[in-house]
Amino acid sequence: MDDFAHIINLLESAKQLASMNSMPVLAYLIDVAKCEARENKPVLRKRKRGESTVKQETEA
């Protein structure tokens, strides 16, 4: 299991704890964080490897 999978698992555990403790707003925010992490998975992996994630601007 890689670092990314561990982060997703930790966020899921935190969401479950927030739900069990009647903290719906916190559970929602954690869910948003999970979705954002999944959407940016390629960028996060590139950063971990030390690759540039800056988009190259094309000259017109």
Secondary structure, 3 states (H helix, E strand, C coil): CCHHHHHHHHHHHHHHHHHHCCCHHHHHHHHHHHHHHHHCHHHHHHHHHCCCCCCCCCCC
